[in-house]
Amino acid sequence: MPLDDTIASPSPIAPPGPSTPLAIQVEDLHKSFRIPIHRVDSLKERFVRPFSSRDYRELRALDGISFEIHKGEFFGIAGRNGSGKSTLLKLLASIYRADAGTIRMAGRLAPFIELGVGFNAELTARENVVLNGVMMGLTPKETRDRLDAVLEFAELTDFIDLKLKNYSSGMLVRLAFSVMMEADADILLIDEVLAVGDAAFQQKCDDAFREMKAQGKTIVLVTHDMATVEEYCNRAMLIEDGEIRQIGDPAEVGRRYLQLNFERGSETGDGSISADVNEVRVIDACLEDMAGDRATTVEHGDRIRLRLEIEALREINGISVGFIVANADGVGVFQFGVPVETEDGSVQSLDAGEKVHVRCDLENPLTAGRYHVHCGINQAQTARVLLHVHNAIDFVVFGGDPNRGIVELKYKAEATVGNPES
Amino acid sequence: MSTVPHDAELRLVTGPSALGGGRRRFLDLLRLMSVTEFKRVYFGTILGYLWSLIRPLMLFGVLLFVFTQVFRVGSDQVEHYPVFLLLGIVLFTFFQEATQNSVSSVVAQEGVVRKTQFPRLVIPLAVCLTALFNLGLNLVIVFVFIFAFGVDPVWTWLLFPLALTALFIFTSAVSMALSVLFVRFRDVAIIWTVVAQVLFYATPILYPVNFKPEGDFEHLLMVNPLTVIFEQVRIWILNEAGAPTVVEAAGGWLGLVPAALIFVGVCVYGAWIFNREAPRVAEEL
């Protein structure tokens, strides 16, 4: 069995491969929507403009999608907003009907397009759990048998007869998640629901997912959060403009996704230049990965190098170069600078046309997300800004848990009991 | 493209539909949703279920006063006019409540329809079943009145469920059509309010079908399938000596043909339009 398992945490069972039977088979799936330019919502309009129903444009949400998912796989479907991933999920869940193509499935399916749908706020948790269970294909008796387990998992046993309208949003999400967990379906369709509840509940969900995986259930996860895909999935697929762009290894899909996601953003890099452009100019600014290749995406914890090449446009008496790394919100994360000096440490004056190479090596402490590097070039003695390049380098980090902070630092911590002096 | 032989378990997914998903699940869902609907309507109010009784009884009281003290339209011709009136009101309340609530039922369940897969037919049928349940409870009151007014039990009472079945089928068909049409055309709600009002007067509830002994007016009334059902109920339950049979009122068997055609036509149309629209309601919403 070919092992292409790249998940961070090794799973106790062998990853499903081509030898396991198929759970889902999709062949040449097409779906388009008619977007009316003028929506005919009333009969009067229909009479007044009898042909207005022709005023629509066709939106091709899915354009010939074919793929297979094997039994026991944890399959990720990633894509940007409007890429067609949600449409695909709704087709799989039998909420929409395909225009062309076939979907085949083995086993019972529990679709969870959104947590807590089908919950009725006027009913109690008990009634809602039963109703939801039946919707997913259990008998009322089976659901009632599972009721205790569901509420226990959700830690809501004390609130069983409380109407849902009095639940907090966190309680609702926990209840919905638990219902899904207890549905006991063979195939689970999940639409971005993993980030729910507090840390303790997250851990619980995590364990539950791993357990389901171990039981050989097939799980299809649709998300735009690549970190989740890389953490959980055996295999993943990237959809863009209704077509499959990449299918296979989650890490590769993740890279491709981030590339797609920030393609346009990167083009606007090397952005606005302020201050006096007559004295110095940037020839090149880039980020290099461990291998020394230019990169726009780097992994958390890898050694990376920021590289800057500048040219003096006229004679300058000493400069220093600084970098500011800021996150997507524009918050500066850290900065560092280096003076351009002679070997003995005195001020280096530059002639017109002379070039300076600046390299900065660091072990990437940043967690997953998008970051910008701003460059500043100052006059050494007066600290006058000669040049400020906003967003000179633009890059994306994957890996690392952004929920734990923007950076993850290496540290040594110690906890001792009693008197620290002794 | 596939090297894996098709698994025997692999079955085709056809998408959403009016039915589908197995009969057991359909019935379970239908039952649960009817109960939910019932709770939704009555558990939020102080008097709860009593409201569904008070409404027809109040209408009954008002109409009884008007048509026995003010106009005296049917009270001379019908032996037990108050019972006749109450029975008609209760039956029509069922029809009106079911159809009126069905209109917006699919749209009201938008969240569920757009996010989960289940047989769509459950939604309007659950509304009809809730109304049927109400009708059952109301009929208890009606029979109290029947005994109070001294109507003697006859064997034809046993045929009453037949008329109820016909009424339920007709009501369901109308409800199915209305619920999916409303998704596309929001004026269906307003139109139906008016039509239901017209039907109330076009059905012999306030007056007997033969309120004008001469003339063809009753033939015209008998085109309405509801008239046929209501008239048959009157004959079976009230057992009056002077009441014309359905055939007599229609002026011969041939006179029943239009009503039968409308009945069948509405049922076929309701089933057809619901079946056609059901797979797409999630997108239209």
Interface residues (C-beta under 8 A of the other chain):
Chain A: P18 P21 L22 Q25 E27 F33 D41 S42 L43 K44 R46 S66 E68 K90 L91 L92 A93 S94 I95 Y96 R97 A98 T102 I103 R104 M105 A106 G107 P111 I113 E114 V117 G118 N120 E122 L123 E127 V130 L131 V134 M135 G137 T139 P140
Chain B: M1 S2 T3 V4 H6 D7 E9 L10 R11 L12 V13 T14 G15 P16 G21 G22 R24 R25 D28 L29 L32 M33 T36 K39 R40 F43 G44 G111 V112 V113 R114 K115 T116 Q117 F118 R184 F185 R186 D187 V188 I191 P279 R280 A282 E283
